[in-house]
Amino acid sequence: MDTQLPPEPDDLPGHASKVPPEQPASIETKRTTDVLLDTIARVEGERISIGEMIDGLGERAYGILMLLFALPTILPAPPGMSAVTGMPIVVFSLQLMVGHPHPWLPSFLRRRSILRADLMAVLVKAEPWLRKVENITIPRFTHLMDGRMERLAGFIVFFLSIVLILPIFMGNIFPSIAIALIALALMERDGIALIAGYISAVASTVIAFGFIALTVKIMLYAVHEFLGL
């Protein structure tokens, strides 16, 4: 015969249980590197398309894509390079500015794919550098990237991308640095990095237009000296 044991003292009515009530699991915000690796791991097959990457990266796709296109022109680049890399940033920043949740690309571009093994090899080599960046950029002052503030970031990147594609001598380096900082801020939701990006944006604009003014003065001087006008 089954015998029902008396309840434990802690289970008696009115007695507090030793076992605390179950709490919602605390989910730590994943870093960008982890999101990238998880996105690749979830995709089945030997290849991963650009569309799958964008969908897997979610809101961070804007920051990652803008960073990738800004990096080539942070160092002195061949003439015309800034126009090539700047145009995609114009497209993505416009979408961010109007509040589109994810970067949009035409279907024929979304279908373009790359071997997962090749992409993973690149990420493995870049992971130490990415981890170092992530140690500097941490989620803080995240309210600076919510709602209208995120659209403001999109507008500033849009303006910088226009400056970037202009044929200004040494005018592509400083806007690229500012765009990269803002992109990192969006990726890791780091308000300090965003402020640094805004300060760099002001400085790069002043420098760029300073180069424009200097170029105009040199041209006017040359016209005056050689043509006597």
ZAMARGU-4260 file (C-alpha; in steps of 0.2 Angstrom, whole numbers, plus 5000, padded with zeros to 4 digits):
<rodrens>
0) 5000/5000/5000 | 5006/5017/4996 | 5009/5028/5011 | 5008/5047/5009 | 5022/5055/5019
5) 5018/5071/5029 | 5023/5087/5020 | 5040/5094/5024 | 5040/5109/5036 | 5044/5121/5022
10) 5029/5115/5012 | 5017/5119/5026 | 5005/5133/5022 | 5011/5149/5028 | 5029/5144/5028
15) 5041/5151/5016 | 5049/5139/5004 | 5068/5137/5003 | 5067/5136/4984 | 5066/5154/4977
20) 5052/5157/4964 | 5058/5155/4946 | 5065/5171/4939 | 5066/5175/4921 | 5082/5170/4913
25) 5094/5185/4911 | 5099/5185/4893 | 5116/5194/4890 | 5117/5204/4875 | 5127/5195/4862
30) 5142/5203/4855 | 5144/5206/4836 | 5156/5192/4833 | 5145/5180/4842 | 5130/5185/4831
35) 5141/5183/4815 | 5146/5166/4820 | 5129/5161/4826 | 5121/5167/4809 | 5134/5157/4799
40) 5131/5141/4810 | 5112/5142/4808 | 5112/5142/4789 | 5112/5125/4781 | 5122/5120/4766
45) 5139/5125/4759 | 5135/5143/4754 | 5127/5157/4763 | 5118/5171/4754 | 5120/5190/4757
50) 5101/5190/4761 | 5103/5176/4774 | 5117/5186/4782 | 5107/5202/4783 | 5092/5193/4790
55) 5103/5184/4803 | 5112/5200/4809 | 5095/5209/4812 | 5097/5227/4817 | 5116/5226/4818
60) 5117/5223/4799 | 5117/5242/4796 | 5132/5245/4807 | 5142/5230/4800 | 5138/5234/4782
65) 5143/5252/4784 | 5159/5248/4793 | 5164/5236/4779 | 5162/5249/4766 | 5170/5263/4776
70) 5186/5253/4781 | 5194/5253/4763 | 5195/5272/4763 | 5201/5275/4781 | 5218/5274/4773
75) 5223/5283/4757 | 5214/5275/4743 | 5216/5275/4724 | 5206/5289/4715 | 5188/5284/4713
80) 5188/5271/4727 | 5178/5283/4739 | 5164/5284/4726 | 5163/5265/4724 | 5162/5262/4743
85) 5153/5278/4747 | 5137/5274/4737 | 5132/5258/4746 | 5134/5269/4762 | 5122/5282/4755
90) 5109/5268/4751 | 5110/5260/4769 | 5111/5277/4778 | 5095/5283/4769 | 5086/5267/4774
95) 5092/5269/4792 | 5087/5288/4792 | 5069/5283/4786 | 5067/5270/4800 | 5068/5254/4789
100) 5071/5240/4801 | 5083/5230/4790 | 5094/5235/4776 | 5086/5232/4759 | 5094/5225/4744
105) 5087/5220/4727 | 5083/5201/4726 | 5097/5198/4714 | 5110/5205/4726 | 5102/5196/4741
110) 5104/5179/4731 | 5122/5182/4729 | 5131/5169/4740 | 5148/5165/4747 | 5156/5148/4753
115) 5153/5146/4772 | 5170/5139/4773 | 5178/5154/4766 | 5168/5166/4776 | 5172/5156/4792
120) 5190/5157/4788 | 5190/5176/4786 | 5180/5177/4803 | 5193/5166/4812 | 5207/5177/4807
125) 5198/5193/4811 | 5190/5187/4827 | 5205/5193/4839 | 5204/5210/4831 | 5185/5210/4833
130) 5186/5205/4851 | 5198/5219/4855 | 5186/5231/4847 | 5171/5224/4857 | 5181/5226/4873
135) 5182/5244/4870 | 5164/5247/4863 | 5151/5240/4876 | 5133/5244/4877 | 5131/5260/4887
140) 5120/5276/4885 | 5109/5266/4873 | 5095/5279/4873 | 5106/5289/4861 | 5102/5276/4848
145) 5083/5273/4850 | 5070/5280/4839 | 5073/5297/4832 | 5091/5297/4838 | 5095/5282/4827
150) 5087/5291/4813 | 5098/5306/4817 | 5113/5294/4816 | 5107/5288/4799 | 5106/5307/4793
155) 5124/5310/4799 | 5131/5295/4790 | 5121/5300/4775 | 5129/5317/4775 | 5146/5310/4778
160) 5144/5298/4764 | 5140/5312/4752 | 5156/5321/4758 | 5165/5304/4756 | 5161/5302/4737
165) 5166/5320/4733 | 5183/5321/4724 | 5191/5330/4738 | 5210/5328/4741 | 5213/5318/4757
170) 5194/5321/4760 | 5189/5303/4761 | 5199/5298/4776 | 5191/5308/4790 | 5173/5305/4785
175) 5177/5286/4784 | 5184/5287/4802 | 5168/5295/4808 | 5157/5283/4798 | 5167/5268/4806
180) 5165/5275/4823 | 5146/5277/4821 | 5144/5260/4813 | 5153/5252/4828 | 5142/5262/4840
185) 5127/5255/4831 | 5134/5237/4831 | 5137/5237/4850 | 5125/5251/4855 | 5138/5261/4863
190) 5133/5279/4866 | 5151/5284/4870 | 5157/5278/4853 | 5142/5287/4845 | 5147/5303/4853
195) 5165/5301/4847 | 5158/5298/4829 | 5148/5314/4830 | 5163/5324/4836 | 5173/5316/4821
200) 5159/5320/4809 | 5161/5338/4814 | 5180/5338/4813 | 5180/5329/4796 | 5167/5341/4789
205) 5177/5356/4794 | 5193/5347/4787 | 5184/5342/4770 | 5177/5360/4767 | 5194/5367/4772
210) 5202/5357/4758 | 5188/5363/4746 | 5192/5381/4751 | 5210/5379/4749 | 5208/5371/4732
215) 5197/5385/4726 | 5210/5398/4732 | 5224/5389/4723 | 5213/5388/4707 | 5209/5406/4708
220) 5227/5411/4711 | 5233/5400/4696 | 5220/5409/4685 | 5225/5426/4691 | 5244/5422/4689
225) 5243/5413/4672 | 5228/5422/4664 | 5229/5438/4672 | 5211/5438/4677
</rodrens>
